[in-house]
């Protein structure tokens, strides 16, 4: 199938911002075709180092040693990228915290890297098996940021990346005991003045003549909208992370009382408690029986007009509106609810049954309304999240319903879908809310089902082949990123992380270490081994993102408000430069260097649930030991 356009994942944000002392209105810019648009931190002190606020883009150094600034696993790959124009190998030294040489060798010349515009060398110190904190790598007179080598390296990030979702919750107070005093806040959007929702939200003009209680769920990104198609993908990834960990014998890492959620101690794995907050919201978005298009899901709920930046959730005075149901949203609900029915059954049978009923009704409604598409023009006050092709959503939802029920009608919907046999379901840029066909393949490849042996083998081989393609992409680059050089679009870090999860699934299917190594090297990129030497994850690394685009985590604009909490990931390099700050500060940037840590740069520096979800997935995978 053709590569889908990754359009407007955030809907191109609009924000009000203080820039250079003046209050400027940053208006929403349409993305061109091809653009995607805590309590005490559990990370060890050596893993969460403070950094100075960054108000200007990092310059691409003519000579630098770029590493994973968090560190490396003792039994994992340990590679770094050196920026150097030298055409001959260079000596390198790995030094411990005392400055003693722990290992040494010579670089491998890689040459020109298309995405960064840099000349690069590779350092591979994977054979080193020592552990400790404060290691550095020196090459040609330049020394890297310090990093650790230890088995528990990702334990903190696993918890913090998951805590992001608790702190994005709508309709519940965020408690200081769980999020820390700086990030605590009252519940938002419960109809308490000045809020006007979300307990009785009317439809936008011409959509319906009634109100719905759509409280709860996660705020999607830096604004306070809630979108079913993005929520469906993000909640699926969190639940899938637990389901994969359970198959691997590591469910305890995400079990009860492992995360900072108010439900901890209830006998249910904490990650499922967090996911349930979103699942309950998704089911509230389903049109009730007796109404037109019953069983379908409203596409989104958000403010009638864009709110200014900053705006605390409980201080948002804008009216809220439900937007017309869509087939894509309905199928997202069907897929996520069907997965819920399977995974929650051992812990809460009643909730699982309610999920399955919702999934069945959504599937039937989507089949009855197969081409109700969200319009690209519906982008006032929130992102459009438009999608002109929903065959992939039908395939994904069918796979989940079949994996959960084993019923023939769902099996037939799976096997008759062109996405079931298409050779190009896994696109180079990776899956997204708009490209969900790969999720169906992953479900069938990993969840026990009744497909014939030959068909199942073909599906599994397609996942492994997709992982091989990502390894090939990584091997041809200076920074080993599972993303082609033309893939630095809106939300590129989410695409990178999604491709990393494909590598991890291939490892589950084959137990071949090269796939695990590829998934871990994906984290290397996100945590600092990149063209800017920038860790895109707050609180993790020596030079980390701090000023991500968010209406509450907005310290750059209002000193009384906090910076983002540890464990939130920035959208990442975006060669489209689709906001005024990026246009001002990044003209002429190489694709992989088109990023600025400024709160006004919503096209490179916003946060979003569908970017943090694969980060949390990968962190949980990387944290597993034994």
URWOGI-V409604 format. One record per residue. OMEGA is omega in radians with two decimals (* if undefined). NEAR is the number of other C-alpha atoms within 8 Angstrom. Layout:
omega=OMEGA near=NEAR
omega=OMEGA near=NEAR
This chain:
omega=-3.13 near=6
omega=3.10 near=4
omega=3.13 near=5
omega=3.04 near=7
omega=-3.14 near=8
omega=-2.99 near=12
omega=2.83 near=14
omega=3.14 near=16
omega=3.04 near=13
omega=-3.08 near=9
omega=-2.99 near=15
omega=-2.97 near=15
omega=2.91 near=12
omega=-3.08 near=12
omega=3.00 near=13
omega=-2.97 near=12
omega=2.99 near=13
omega=3.14 near=9
omega=-3.13 near=7
omega=3.03 near=4
omega=-3.12 near=5
omega=3.10 near=6
omega=-3.09 near=8
omega=3.06 near=8
omega=3.07 near=8
omega=-3.05 near=10
omega=3.14 near=7
omega=3.12 near=9
omega=3.12 near=9
omega=3.10 near=8
omega=3.11 near=13
omega=3.09 near=7
omega=3.13 near=7
omega=-3.12 near=9
omega=3.10 near=13
omega=-3.06 near=13
omega=* near=14
omega=2.97 near=14
omega=3.07 near=10
omega=-3.09 near=7
omega=-3.12 near=9
omega=3.08 near=9
omega=3.07 near=11
omega=-3.08 near=8
omega=-3.13 near=6
omega=-3.11 near=9
omega=-3.07 near=13
omega=-3.07 near=12
omega=-3.12 near=10
omega=3.11 near=6
omega=3.08 near=7
omega=3.13 near=4
omega=-3.12 near=6
omega=3.12 near=10
omega=3.12 near=7
omega=-3.13 near=8
omega=3.05 near=10
omega=3.13 near=7
omega=3.07 near=5
omega=-3.02 near=7
omega=3.06 near=7
omega=3.09 near=7
omega=-3.10 near=8
omega=3.07 near=11
omega=-3.01 near=14
omega=-3.08 near=15
omega=2.88 near=16
omega=-3.01 near=17
omega=2.98 near=15
omega=3.08 near=12
omega=-3.03 near=11
omega=3.06 near=13
omega=-3.14 near=12
omega=-3.10 near=11
omega=-3.13 near=5
omega=3.08 near=9
omega=3.10 near=12
omega=-3.08 near=9
omega=3.13 near=10
omega=3.11 near=13
omega=3.12 near=15
omega=3.05 near=13
omega=-3.11 near=14
omega=3.09 near=11
omega=-3.12 near=7
omega=3.09 near=6
omega=3.08 near=6
omega=-3.11 near=5
omega=-3.11 near=10
omega=3.08 near=10
omega=3.05 near=10
omega=3.11 near=13
omega=2.97 near=12
omega=-3.10 near=12
omega=3.11 near=14
omega=-3.06 near=13
omega=3.12 near=9
omega=3.13 near=5
omega=-3.14 near=6
omega=3.13 near=7
omega=-3.14 near=9
omega=3.11 near=8
omega=3.14 near=9
omega=3.13 near=10
omega=3.10 near=7
omega=-3.11 near=9
omega=2.95 near=12
omega=-3.13 near=9
omega=3.10 near=10
omega=3.10 near=11
omega=-3.01 near=11
omega=3.07 near=9
omega=-2.99 near=12
omega=-3.03 near=8
omega=-3.08 near=10
omega=-3.05 near=10
omega=-3.07 near=8
omega=2.96 near=12
omega=-2.94 near=12
omega=2.96 near=15
omega=3.09 near=15
omega=2.95 near=13
omega=3.12 near=12
omega=3.10 near=9
omega=-3.13 near=10
omega=-3.13 near=9
omega=-3.12 near=4
omega=-3.05 near=7
omega=3.12 near=7
omega=3.11 near=6
omega=3.11 near=8
omega=3.14 near=9
omega=3.01 near=12
omega=3.04 near=10
omega=2.98 near=13
omega=3.12 near=13
omega=-3.11 near=13
omega=3.11 near=13
omega=3.01 near=12
omega=3.09 near=7
omega=3.10 near=5
omega=-3.08 near=9
omega=-3.11 near=10
omega=2.89 near=11
omega=3.11 near=10
omega=-3.14 near=11
omega=-3.13 near=16
omega=2.93 near=15
omega=-3.10 near=14
omega=-3.04 near=12
omega=-3.12 near=8
omega=-3.02 near=7
omega=-2.99 near=14
omega=-3.14 near=10
omega=-3.13 near=12
omega=-3.13 near=11
omega=3.07 near=13
omega=-3.12 near=12
omega=-3.07 near=12
omega=3.13 near=15
omega=3.06 near=16
omega=3.14 near=14
omega=3.07 near=14
omega=-3.05 near=12
omega=3.05 near=11
omega=-3.08 near=12
omega=3.03 near=10
omega=-3.11 near=9
omega=3.00 near=13
omega=3.00 near=12
omega=3.12 near=12
omega=3.07 near=9
omega=3.04 near=9
omega=-2.93 near=14
omega=3.10 near=10
omega=-3.12 near=12
omega=-3.12 near=7
omega=-3.04 near=12
omega=-3.03 near=16
omega=-3.04 near=12
omega=-3.07 near=9
omega=-3.05 near=8
omega=3.08 near=13
omega=3.11 near=11
omega=3.05 near=7
omega=3.07 near=8
omega=3.08 near=12
omega=2.99 near=12
omega=3.00 near=16
omega=3.12 near=12
omega=3.09 near=11
omega=-3.06 near=9
omega=0.14 near=7
omega=3.07 near=9
omega=3.06 near=15
omega=-3.11 near=13
omega=0.32 near=13
omega=-3.07 near=13
omega=3.12 near=11
omega=-3.02 near=10
omega=3.08 near=13
omega=3.06 near=12
omega=2.96 near=14
omega=-3.06 near=10
omega=3.07 near=5
omega=-3.08 near=6
omega=3.10 near=8
omega=-3.10 near=8
omega=-3.14 near=7
omega=3.13 near=6
omega=3.12 near=8
omega=2.99 near=10
omega=-3.13 near=9
omega=3.11 near=11
omega=3.03 near=13
omega=-3.09 near=12
omega=3.14 near=14
omega=2.89 near=14
omega=-2.97 near=13
omega=-2.97 near=14
omega=-3.14 near=12
omega=3.03 near=11
omega=-3.03 near=9
omega=3.01 near=10
omega=3.10 near=12
omega=-2.96 near=12
omega=-3.05 near=10
omega=-3.08 near=15
omega=3.08 near=12
omega=3.09 near=11
omega=3.12 near=15
omega=3.11 near=14
omega=-3.06 near=13
omega=-3.12 near=12
omega=3.06 near=13
omega=-3.11 near=10
omega=3.10 near=11
omega=3.14 near=15
omega=3.09 near=14
omega=3.10 near=8
omega=3.12 near=10
omega=-3.12 near=12
omega=3.09 near=10
omega=3.13 near=8
omega=3.13 near=11
omega=3.09 near=9
omega=-3.10 near=8
omega=-3.13 near=8
omega=-3.09 near=6
omega=-3.10 near=9
omega=-3.11 near=12
omega=-3.14 near=6
omega=3.11 near=8
omega=-3.04 near=12
omega=-3.11 near=11
omega=3.10 near=13
omega=3.04 near=9
omega=-3.08 near=10
omega=-3.13 near=12
omega=3.10 near=13
omega=-3.10 near=11
omega=-3.11 near=5
omega=-3.07 near=7
omega=-3.12 near=14
omega=-3.09 near=7
omega=3.12 near=6
omega=3.14 near=7
omega=3.10 near=11
omega=-3.04 near=10
omega=-3.13 near=15
omega=3.08 near=13
omega=3.01 near=12
omega=-3.12 near=12
omega=-3.13 near=11
omega=-3.12 near=11
omega=3.13 near=8
omega=3.10 near=12
omega=-3.13 near=13
omega=3.10 near=12
omega=3.10 near=10
omega=-3.13 near=12
omega=3.14 near=14
omega=3.05 near=10
omega=3.13 near=11
omega=-3.13 near=11
omega=-3.12 near=13
omega=-3.04 near=13
omega=3.08 near=7
omega=3.14 near=6
omega=3.12 near=5
omega=3.10 near=7
omega=-3.12 near=5
omega=3.10 near=7
omega=3.14 near=11
omega=3.06 near=14
omega=-3.14 near=16
omega=2.97 near=16
omega=-3.04 near=16
omega=-3.02 near=16
omega=2.99 near=11
omega=3.10 near=12
omega=-3.11 near=12
omega=3.13 near=14
omega=3.08 near=10
omega=-3.13 near=8
omega=3.08 near=10
omega=3.11 near=13
omega=3.10 near=9
omega=0.03 near=10
omega=2.99 near=12
omega=3.08 near=10
omega=-3.07 near=8
omega=-3.08 near=11
omega=3.13 near=11
omega=3.14 near=10
omega=-3.08 near=11
omega=-3.11 near=8
omega=2.99 near=10
omega=3.12 near=9
omega=-3.11 near=13
omega=2.95 near=12
omega=-3.14 near=13
omega=-2.93 near=11
omega=3.09 near=11
omega=3.09 near=12
omega=3.08 near=13
omega=-3.14 near=15
omega=3.13 near=13
omega=-3.12 near=15
omega=3.14 near=19
omega=3.00 near=14
omega=3.09 near=14
omega=-3.13 near=16
omega=-3.11 near=16
omega=-3.09 near=16
omega=-3.13 near=16
omega=3.08 near=13
omega=3.05 near=16
omega=3.09 near=13
omega=-3.09 near=13
omega=-3.12 near=15
omega=-2.98 near=9
omega=-3.10 near=10
omega=-3.04 near=12
omega=-3.14 near=13
omega=-3.02 near=6
omega=-3.12 near=7
omega=-3.04 near=8
omega=-3.12 near=9
omega=3.12 near=7
omega=3.12 near=10
omega=3.13 near=14
omega=3.11 near=10
omega=3.08 near=9
omega=-3.10 near=13
omega=3.09 near=12
omega=3.12 near=8
omega=-3.14 near=13
omega=3.14 near=15
omega=-3.13 near=11
omega=3.12 near=11
omega=3.12 near=16
omega=3.14 near=12
omega=3.14 near=9
omega=3.11 near=13
omega=3.10 near=12
omega=3.13 near=7
omega=-3.11 near=6
omega=-2.93 near=8
omega=-3.04 near=7
omega=3.06 near=6
omega=-2.99 near=9
omega=3.07 near=10
omega=-3.09 near=13
omega=3.11 near=7
omega=-3.08 near=8
omega=-3.05 near=5
omega=-3.02 near=9
omega=3.05 near=9
omega=3.13 near=8
omega=-3.14 near=11
omega=-3.14 near=13
omega=-3.13 near=13
omega=-3.07 near=12
omega=-3.13 near=12
omega=-3.09 near=10
omega=-3.08 near=9
omega=-3.10 near=5
omega=-3.08 near=5
omega=3.06 near=10
omega=3.12 near=8
omega=3.06 near=11
omega=3.06 near=13
omega=-3.14 near=9
omega=-3.13 near=15
omega=-3.12 near=15
omega=3.13 near=16
omega=3.14 near=14
omega=-3.14 near=15
omega=3.12 near=14
omega=3.11 near=16
omega=3.14 near=14
omega=-3.11 near=12
omega=-3.01 near=10
omega=-3.04 near=6
omega=-3.02 near=11
omega=-3.03 near=7
omega=-3.13 near=7
omega=3.12 near=6
omega=3.06 near=12
omega=-3.13 near=12
omega=3.10 near=8
omega=3.09 near=10
omega=-2.99 near=12
omega=3.11 near=7
omega=-3.12 near=7
omega=3.07 near=10
omega=3.12 near=6
omega=-3.11 near=10
omega=-3.10 near=10
omega=-3.13 near=6
omega=-3.10 near=8
omega=-3.05 near=7
omega=3.10 near=7
omega=3.12 near=9
omega=-3.12 near=10
omega=-3.06 near=8
omega=-3.11 near=8
omega=3.08 near=10
omega=-3.13 near=11
omega=-3.10 near=15
omega=3.08 near=10
omega=-3.09 near=10
omega=-3.06 near=8
omega=-2.96 near=10
omega=3.12 near=12
omega=3.14 near=14
omega=-3.14 near=11
omega=3.09 near=9
omega=3.10 near=14
omega=-3.13 near=14
omega=3.11 near=11
omega=-3.10 near=11
omega=-3.10 near=14
omega=-2.98 near=11
omega=-3.11 near=7
omega=-3.10 near=7
omega=-3.12 near=6
omega=-3.04 near=8
omega=3.09 near=5
omega=3.04 near=6
omega=-3.03 near=6
omega=-3.11 near=6
omega=3.12 near=6
omega=3.12 near=8
omega=3.12 near=11
omega=3.12 near=8
omega=3.13 near=8
omega=3.14 near=11
omega=3.12 near=13
omega=3.13 near=8
omega=3.09 near=10
omega=3.13 near=14
omega=3.11 near=11
omega=3.08 near=8
omega=3.10 near=10
omega=3.09 near=13
omega=3.12 near=8
omega=3.11 near=9
omega=3.08 near=13
omega=3.09 near=11
omega=3.08 near=8
omega=-3.12 near=13
omega=-3.07 near=12
omega=-3.13 near=7
omega=-3.06 near=7
omega=3.09 near=11
omega=-3.08 near=13
omega=3.06 near=11
omega=-3.14 near=12
omega=3.11 near=12
omega=-3.09 near=12
omega=3.10 near=15
omega=-3.06 near=11
omega=3.08 near=9
omega=-3.08 near=7
omega=-3.12 near=8
omega=-3.07 near=15
omega=3.13 near=14
omega=-3.12 near=16
omega=-3.08 near=17
omega=3.13 near=14
omega=3.05 near=13
omega=3.10 near=13
omega=3.09 near=14
omega=-3.10 near=14
omega=3.10 near=14
omega=3.10 near=12
omega=3.06 near=15
omega=3.12 near=15
omega=3.07 near=12
omega=3.09 near=11
omega=3.14 near=15
omega=3.08 near=14
omega=3.08 near=10
omega=3.07 near=13
omega=3.10 near=13
omega=-3.07 near=8
omega=-3.00 near=10
omega=-3.01 near=6
omega=3.08 near=7
omega=-3.00 near=7
omega=-3.11 near=7
omega=3.12 near=7
omega=3.04 near=13
omega=3.13 near=11
omega=3.12 near=10
omega=3.11 near=12
omega=3.14 near=13
omega=3.11 near=12
omega=3.01 near=11
omega=3.08 near=14
omega=3.08 near=12
omega=-3.14 near=12
omega=-3.07 near=13
omega=-3.06 near=13
omega=2.95 near=15
omega=3.10 near=17
omega=-3.09 near=17
omega=-3.00 near=13
omega=-3.09 near=12
omega=-3.04 near=10
omega=-3.00 near=10
omega=2.94 near=13
omega=-3.11 near=17
omega=-3.06 near=12
omega=-3.09 near=15
omega=3.04 near=14
omega=-3.07 near=14
omega=3.12 near=16
omega=-3.12 near=16
omega=3.11 near=11
omega=-3.02 near=9
omega=2.99 near=13
omega=3.13 near=15
omega=-3.00 near=11
omega=-3.10 near=15
omega=-3.07 near=17
omega=-3.09 near=15
omega=-3.07 near=14
omega=3.07 near=13
omega=3.08 near=10
omega=-2.90 near=13
omega=-3.07 near=19
omega=-3.12 near=11
omega=-3.14 near=8
omega=-3.06 near=9
omega=-3.04 near=8
omega=3.11 near=8
omega=-3.14 near=5
omega=-3.08 near=10
omega=2.84 near=12
omega=3.10 near=11
omega=3.10 near=11
omega=3.09 near=12
omega=3.06 near=13
omega=3.07 near=14
omega=-3.05 near=13
omega=3.08 near=13
omega=-3.14 near=13
omega=3.03 near=16
omega=-3.05 near=14
omega=-3.10 near=16
omega=-3.07 near=16
omega=3.10 near=11
omega=3.12 near=9
omega=-2.97 near=12
omega=2.99 near=11
omega=-3.06 near=12
omega=-3.14 near=10
omega=3.10 near=9
omega=3.14 near=16
omega=-3.14 near=10
omega=-2.96 near=7
omega=-2.99 near=9
omega=-3.12 near=12
omega=3.09 near=7
omega=-3.08 near=4
omega=2.96 near=9
omega=-3.04 near=10
omega=-3.08 near=13
omega=3.12 near=15
omega=-3.09 near=11
omega=-3.11 near=15
omega=3.05 near=13
omega=-3.14 near=14
omega=-3.14 near=14
omega=-3.08 near=13
omega=3.13 near=14
omega=-3.10 near=10
omega=-3.06 near=15
omega=-3.12 near=12
omega=3.06 near=16
omega=-2.90 near=17
omega=3.06 near=17
omega=2.98 near=15
omega=3.10 near=15
omega=-3.10 near=10
omega=-3.10 near=14
omega=2.98 near=12
omega=3.11 near=15
omega=-3.13 near=15
omega=3.10 near=14
omega=3.02 near=15
omega=3.11 near=12
omega=3.11 near=13
omega=-3.11 near=12
omega=3.13 near=14
omega=3.10 near=13
omega=3.08 near=14
omega=-3.09 near=9
omega=-3.10 near=8
omega=-3.10 near=12
omega=-3.13 near=8
omega=3.03 near=4
omega=* near=2
